[in-house]
């Protein structure tokens, strides 16, 4: 593979495709926390970008070292993403339906670090397969491609967070329920896409 315009365009397009799940999750997160500050938004988008950088690199390393084990693990990817997003989305739906409209419920609905990390893994785990796509790249090219994917993911997630904030202001108390339903939907979509396509 050569350093040319096609390499950069392909990496950016790959980033756009991979970031769509993280974009939807960003909207869901901001729906339930419409007072989110810019610094927090940057942190959340940064976490998703980090995982979208790390997963293709882990996949690339696996292809170049333990390829036969990685191919056996690949069939579990849709199941893992489904389980993680159903758990997080289901929890949000439960809190929205059974939670009380007070400060304690509002704090509980906020995104914790552990939940954010789980979302980061769940929305980027399919990017492990990108390791196969970039297998013919050298280490430096794989790093650059992964950094481009991360940059695109960051920008797309910031957009999702801004959209979610605006919509969250309008939806009010129903925003957490909508966010949970979005996460469950994304989990099912990743699962179906991973099994049948």
N, C-alpha and C positions, 0 to 999 in steps of 0.2 A: 504494500500500500504506500502511496506517495503523499507528500504534503502538498495538497492542492485545494482548490476551492470546493471540489466535490467532497473531500474529507470533512471540511468545516460545515458545509451545508448538511451533510448526512448526520453529523454529530448534533447539530442544532435541532434538526427534525426528529432525531431519536429522543432528544431531551424533551421536545414538545409532546411526543407520544407517551413517554414514560411519566411525564409530570401531570397528566390528566387526572389520575386518581388522587394525587396529592393536592391538586387544585380543588377538587370536589370536597376533600376532607378539610381543606383550609376554609372553604365557605361554611361548612358545617360547624367548625370550631368558632368562627367569628359570629355565627348566628346566635350561639349561646353565650357569647361574651362581647356584646356590642360596644362596651366601654374600653375595649382593648387599646393599650397605648402602642405607639409606633415602635418603641424598643422591643416590646413583647412580640409584635408582629414580625419584626426582623429576626428575632430569636426563633420563632416557630418556623418561618420560611427557611431559616438557616439549618434547622434540624432536618427538615425534609430534603434540602439540597445536599446536606452531608450524606444522608443515606442513599440518595440517587447517585452520588459520586462513588460511595464505598461499594455498593452492590455490583456494578459492572466490573470494578477492579477485582473484587473477590471472585466473581465469575471468570474473569480473564486469568487470574492466578490458578483457579481450579482447573481450567482447560489446559494450562501449561504444566500442571503438576499431577493432580488426582482426578483426571477426567472421567474415569469409569465410576468412581464413587459419586461425583457430582451429577452425572446423568441419572443415577438411581435416586438421588435426592430431589431432582427436578420435578418428579411427579407429585411430590408433597407440597410444592409451592402454592398451588391454588387452595389446598386444604388449610394451610397455615394462615394465609391471608384471610380466608373466610372466617376461621375461628377467631382471629384477633379482632377483626372489624365487627363481627356479630356481637362479641363480648362488649366492646366499647360502645357500639351503637345501641345495643340492648340496654346497657346501663343508663345511657342518656335518656332513652325512651321511658324507662322505669322511673327515673328521677322527675321527668317532665309530667308523667301521669300521676305519680303518687307523692311527689314533693309538695311542700307547702310554699306559698309565696312569701317567704321571709328572707332575711339576710343569710341565714344558715344554708338554705337551699341554693341561694345564689352563689355562695362560696363553693359549695359542693359541685355545682355545675361547671365551675371553671376548670380549665385544662391543667392537669398536673404534669410534672416532668415525666413520671412513669407512663402515663397515658400517651403523652406526646411521643415518647420513644417507641412505644408499641405501635402507634400509628405510623411512625417513620419506617419501621420494619415492614409493617403490613402493606403500605403503599409502594414500597420500593423492592419488595422481595422478588417480584417478577423481573426486575432489572438484572438479577443474577444471570438470567438467560442471555443478556446482552454480551456476557463474557464469550459466548459462542460466536456472536456476530462480529466482535472485534478481535477474535482469536488470531487473525493474521497480522494484527498491528504489533509493532515493537512496544516495549514498556513505555517509552516516552509518548508515543502516539496514543496508547491506551489511556495514559494519565491525562493528556490534553483532551481527548474525547470525553472522558469522565468529568473533567472540570467544566467543559462546555455544557454537558448535560446538567451538572449542578447549577451553573449560572442561569440556564433557562428555567430550571425548576424553581429557583429562588424568585425570579421575576414573575413567573406564573402563579406561584403560591401567594406572593404579596398582592397580586391582583385579586385572587380568590378571597383573601382576608379582607380586603377593602370592600368587595362586593358583599360578603357576609355581614360586615359591620353595618353597612347601609340597610340591608334587608332585615337584620336583627332589630334595628331601631323601629322598623315598621311592624314586624311580626310580634314584638314584645314577648310575652310568656310562652307563645307557641314556638319560638325560635329553637329552644332546646329539643323539643319533639321533632321539629323539621330536621335539625342537625343529626339526631339519632337515626331517623329514617334514611337520610342520605348515606350515612356510614354503613348501615345494613345493606342498602342497595348497592353500594360500591363493593362490599364483600361478596355479595352474590354475583355481581358482574365479573369480578376478577376470577371467581371460582368457575363460572360457566365458560368464560373466555379461555381459562387455563386448561379445562378438560376437553373442550370441543373444538378449539381453533388453534 
